[in-house]
Amino acid sequence: MSIAVGLTQSIIGASATIFAYLLYHNFLDVQAMLNVPSKDVVLFMLVLLVFGLLSIISGIFLLNEK
Protein backbone atom coordinates (compact mmCIF):
# COMPACT_ATOMS: atom_id res chain seq x y z
CA MET A 1 0.00 0.00 0.00
CA SER A 2 2.83 2.41 0.82
CA ILE A 3 4.29 1.90 -2.65
CA ALA A 4 1.07 3.11 -4.31
CA VAL A 5 0.77 6.11 -1.99
CA GLY A 6 4.45 7.01 -2.39
CA LEU A 7 4.27 6.79 -6.17
CA THR A 8 1.10 8.89 -6.28
CA GLN A 9 2.58 11.47 -3.95
CA SER A 10 5.75 11.71 -6.04
CA ILE A 11 3.73 12.17 -9.23
CA ILE A 12 1.65 14.94 -7.62
CA GLY A 13 4.82 16.65 -6.41
CA ALA A 14 6.42 16.45 -9.84
CA SER A 15 3.25 17.85 -11.42
CA ALA A 16 3.23 20.79 -8.99
CA THR A 17 6.89 21.51 -9.77
CA ILE A 18 6.27 21.39 -13.51
CA PHE A 19 3.22 23.64 -13.13
CA ALA A 20 5.33 26.14 -11.17
CA TYR A 21 7.77 26.25 -14.07
CA LEU A 22 4.96 26.73 -16.60
CA LEU A 23 3.39 29.46 -14.49
CA TYR A 24 6.63 31.37 -13.99
CA HIS A 25 7.67 31.29 -17.66
CA ASN A 26 4.07 31.91 -18.82
CA PHE A 27 4.17 28.94 -21.18
CA LEU A 28 0.94 28.63 -23.21
CA ASP A 29 -0.28 31.90 -21.60
CA VAL A 30 -1.06 30.16 -18.29
CA GLN A 31 -1.00 33.42 -16.30
CA ALA A 32 -3.76 34.94 -18.42
CA MET A 33 -5.89 31.77 -18.33
CA LEU A 34 -5.72 31.67 -14.52
CA ASN A 35 -6.00 35.46 -14.18
CA VAL A 36 -2.84 35.63 -12.03
CA PRO A 37 -1.42 39.13 -11.47
CA SER A 38 2.21 39.35 -12.54
CA LYS A 39 3.28 40.64 -9.12
CA ASP A 40 2.02 37.43 -7.43
CA VAL A 41 3.62 34.94 -9.83
CA VAL A 42 6.80 34.59 -7.77
CA LEU A 43 4.81 33.88 -4.60
CA PHE A 44 2.71 31.21 -6.32
CA MET A 45 5.84 29.69 -7.86
CA LEU A 46 7.52 29.52 -4.46
CA VAL A 47 4.52 27.87 -2.82
CA LEU A 48 4.19 25.33 -5.63
CA LEU A 49 7.90 24.51 -5.58
CA VAL A 50 7.94 24.00 -1.81
CA PHE A 51 4.81 21.82 -1.97
CA GLY A 52 6.18 19.86 -4.91
CA LEU A 53 9.60 19.22 -3.43
CA LEU A 54 8.19 18.19 -0.05
CA SER A 55 5.75 15.84 -1.78
CA ILE A 56 8.50 14.29 -3.87
CA ILE A 57 10.73 13.77 -0.82
CA SER A 58 7.89 12.28 1.22
CA GLY A 59 6.94 10.00 -1.67
CA ILE A 60 10.51 8.78 -2.03
CA PHE A 61 10.65 8.00 1.69
CA LEU A 62 7.43 6.00 1.37
CA LEU A 63 8.82 4.09 -1.61
CA ASN A 64 11.98 3.20 0.30
CA GLU A 65 10.09 2.11 3.42
CA LYS A 66 10.38 -1.59 4.07
N, C-alpha and C positions, 0 to 999 in steps of 0.2 A: 504494500500500500504506500509506503514512504517513497518508493521509486516513482510511482505515478504522480504523487503530490510534488515531489522535488522536480520532476521533469516539467510539469505544468507551471510551477512557480518560476523556473528558469526561463521558460518560453515567454511568460508574461513580463518578466524583467527585461528580457532582450527586446521585446516589442515596445516597452516603455522607453528604453534607451534609443531605439531606432526612431520612434516618434519624436523624441526630444531633438534629435538631429534634424529631422524633417521640418519641425516647427522652427528651429533656430535659423536654418538656411532658407526657409520659405519655399521649399520644394513643392511643386504643383499648387502653389498659391494657398497653402494650408492656413496661413495667418488670416487671410481674407475670408476663407470658408468658415473658420471658427470665430471670426470677429474678435480677434485678439489684438489689443492695442500694442503698438511696437515697443512702448516703454515697459510692458510687462512680460515680454518674450523671454528675457534672461531669467526672470524669477520662475516662470513656468518650466523653462529648460532645466534649471537647477533642481527643482522639485522632482521632475520626471527622472533626471539622472540619478538622484539619490535613491528614489524609490526603485528604479530599475536595478541599480548596482546592489542594493540590499536584498532585493528579491533573487537576483542571480546567485549571490553568495549563500543565502539561506537555502536555495534549491540545490546548490552543489553540496552543502553539508548534509542535506537530506539524502542525496544520491549516494554519498559516501558512508552513510550510517549503516552499520551492520548489526 
